[in-house]
Amino acid sequence: MAMAVAVLLTMAAVAGAQPWGGNGNWQEKMRSERIAFLTAETGITPAEAEKFWPVYNEAEKARMDAFGKNMEAYAALEKAVDESKPAKEIERLLTAYLNASKAAQEIDSKYATRYLKILPAEKVAKLFVAEEKFRRNQIGRLHFRGNNTQQDNSGKQNKTKR
């Protein structure tokens, strides 16, 4: 019962601050699934949820912003390589890409410190494990949906029937 209350409070807490945007699209559904999954996996209480989810939403926004910058830097680097731009320009773009990647990675460290002020270390650790489990689960689901073929042990692909 307490877990159900925590999930409901969690969903209410994040309803106002949705970095995904949209109007009932698949991203919102995935976000709701993630919140429910993370809440269940970590055992966050309603009192903890009230303090935790606003900080988590802030971290998610920072991750999305960093991801966007990282992808922009990657695209510029890829284009420069494809177009055989001068070495100096490629080196500059490579440095920009590596800096953007590093900044994205540092977000988790920054917010882990903040999470530890709200949650016990075990729950913070469970959060990071649960995020990875959720990510892997989603990749598996997308792979299954997007690829209705299956490889046998020889590496040959066979169409699957649904």
N, C-alpha and C positions, 0 to 999 in steps of 0.2 A: 504494500500500500504506500509506504513512504517513497519507494522508487517511482511509482506512478505519479505521486504528487511532485516529486523532483523533476520528472520529465515534463509535466504540464507547466510548472513554474519556469523551467528552462525555456520551453517553447515560447511562453509569454514574454520572458525577459529579452529574447532575441528578436521577437516579432517586429519591434520598432526599428531596429538597426540591422538591416539586411544589406551587406555589401554586394550581394549578387544582383539585386535589382530585379525587375521583371514583374510579371503579373500572373503568377500561378504556373510558371514554366518549369521545366525539368530541373533547373538549377535550384529553385526554391525547394522542390521535392527532395533533391539530394541533400540540401542543407538541413532540412528537417530530419531526414534519416540519419545524417551525421550527428546532429545534436542528441537525438534519442540514443544512438549507439554509444556516443562518448559518455553520456550521463549514466547509462546502464553499466558500461565497462569500468568507469571510475568510481561509481558509488557516491557521486556528489550529492550531498544533502540539500534540501530546499534552502537552508540558510546560506550554505556555501555557494549554491547556484546564483543566488541574488547578487553576490559580490563577484563571483567568478566570470559569468557570461559577458558582462560589459567589457571586462579586460580581454577576454577571449575574442570578442567581436572586433575590438581595436587591433588585436594581433592579426586577425584574419584580413582586415583591411590593409594593414601594413604588408602582409604577405602578398596580397593581390597586387598592390602597388609595386612592390619589389619584383614580382613575377613579370608584370608588364614592362618594367624598365629592363629587366634581364632579357626578355624576348625582343625588345627593340634593339638592344645592343647586339644580340645574336644575329638578328636579321641584317643589321648593318655590316657586321663582320662577314657573314655568309655572302652577302652581295659583293663586298670588296674582294673576297677570295675568288668568287665566280667570275668577276670582271677583271681579274689579274691586276688589281690596283697596285700602286707602288708600295714597296716594303714598309716605308715609314708610315703610310696611312694604315696598312694592315696591322702594324705593330700598335699604333694608337688605338685602333678599334678593338684589338685583342685585349689591350690593357683595360679599356672601358668595359668590355664584356666580363673580364675576370673580376673587376671591381664591383660590377652589378651582381655577379654571382655571389661574391663574398658578402655583400650587403644583405642579400636575400637570406643567406645562411645564418647571419648574425641575429636575425629577428627572433628565432627560437630561443637563443641564449638570453637575449634581453627580456623576453616575456616569461621565460622559465623562472627568472628571478622574481618577477612580479607575481606569478602564480604561487610561488612558495610562500608569499606573504598572506595568501588566502587559503591555500590547501596544504595538507600535510605532504611531505615528500613522496610518500607511496602513491598518493592520488595523482600527483604531478607526473610521476613515472608512468603510472597506468594511462594517463592522458596521452603521452607521447607514443606508447605502445598501441593504444587504441586508435590513434590517428593513423598510424602505419597500417594496422589491420584493416581499417576502413578503406584506406587508399588502395590497398592490394585487392580488397574485395571488389571495389568499384572498377578497377582495371580488368579484373576477371569477368565481371558482368559486361563491360563494354566490349571486351574481346569476344565473348560468346555471342553477343547481339550482332556485332559488326562482322563476324566471321563465322558463317554457318558451315565452315569446312573444318575438318578434323584431320590431323596427321596421324597416320599409323606409324609403327616403329621403324618402317623403312624410310620415312620422311615424305611419303606420297600423301597427297591430300585427297580426302574422300568427302563428298557432300553428305551432310547429316540430314536426316528427315526429322521434321518437327511434328 
